[in-house]
């Protein structure tokens, strides 16, 4: 499988979000955050800012989900990436 153009196939990383005081946020609280963390699985043919294996933060409202090899992945565009770790 190959992503075309500026599309990126990512797998969402489920992370526990902790406040500065050490309190773990519930899923309802963490849903109010604008960005999600993901792992780049397949960068598109025209993507220049990320590569396979990079960890990124992306806009949670971006893209769409699909099933790939019995795993749920998200397809976003390069413009949806806000931070590369």
C-alpha positions as CSV (number, residue, x, y, z in Angstrom):
1,X,0.0,0.0,0.0
2,X,1.2,3.5,-0.8
3,X,-0.2,6.9,0.2
4,X,-0.4,9.3,-2.7
5,X,0.4,13.1,-2.7
6,X,0.3,15.0,0.6
7,X,-1.7,12.3,2.5
8,X,-0.3,10.6,5.5
9,X,-1.5,7.3,7.1
10,X,-1.1,7.4,10.9
11,X,-2.0,5.3,13.8
12,X,-3.4,7.2,16.8
13,X,-1.4,6.8,20.1
14,X,-3.6,6.5,23.1
15,X,-1.9,8.4,25.9
16,X,-2.8,9.1,29.4
17,X,-2.9,12.9,29.9
18,X,-1.7,14.2,33.3
19,X,-1.9,17.7,34.7
20,X,1.0,19.5,36.3
21,X,-0.3,18.4,39.7
22,X,-0.3,14.8,38.6
23,X,-4.0,14.3,38.1
24,X,-4.9,11.9,35.2
25,X,-7.6,13.4,33.0
26,X,-10.6,11.3,32.0
27,X,-11.4,10.6,28.4
28,X,-14.1,13.3,28.5
29,X,-11.5,15.9,29.7
30,X,-8.9,14.8,27.1
31,X,-11.5,15.0,24.3
32,X,-11.5,18.8,24.9
33,X,-7.9,19.0,23.8
34,X,-7.5,20.1,20.2
35,X,-4.6,17.8,19.1
36,X,-3.9,14.1,19.2
37,X,-0.7,12.2,19.0
38,X,0.0,9.7,16.2
39,X,2.6,7.5,14.7
40,X,3.4,7.9,11.0
41,X,2.8,4.6,9.2
42,X,3.0,5.6,5.6
43,X,3.8,9.1,4.3
44,X,2.5,10.1,0.9
45,X,4.6,10.5,-2.2
46,X,4.8,14.3,-1.9
47,X,5.2,14.6,1.9
48,X,8.5,16.3,2.9
49,X,8.1,17.2,6.6
50,X,7.6,13.7,8.1
51,X,8.9,10.2,7.5
52,X,7.8,6.7,8.5
53,X,8.1,6.2,12.2
54,X,7.9,9.8,13.2
55,X,5.6,10.7,16.2
56,X,3.4,13.7,15.4
57,X,0.6,15.8,16.9
58,X,-2.2,16.6,14.5
59,X,-5.6,18.3,14.6
60,X,-8.1,15.8,16.0
61,X,-10.8,17.1,13.6
62,X,-8.7,16.4,10.6
63,X,-8.8,13.4,8.3
64,X,-10.9,10.3,8.3
65,X,-10.5,6.7,9.6
66,X,-10.3,3.4,7.7
67,X,-9.5,-0.2,8.3
68,X,-6.0,-1.3,7.1
69,X,-4.9,-4.9,7.8
70,X,-7.5,-5.2,10.6
71,X,-6.2,-2.0,12.3
72,X,-8.0,1.3,12.4
73,X,-5.8,4.1,10.9
74,X,-6.4,7.7,10.2
75,X,-5.6,9.5,6.9
76,X,-4.6,13.1,7.2
77,X,-2.9,15.7,5.0
78,X,0.5,17.1,5.6
79,X,-1.1,20.5,6.5
80,X,-2.8,18.8,9.5
81,X,0.5,18.1,11.2
82,X,1.3,20.7,13.9
83,X,4.4,19.1,15.7
84,X,6.9,16.4,14.7
85,X,8.6,14.9,17.8
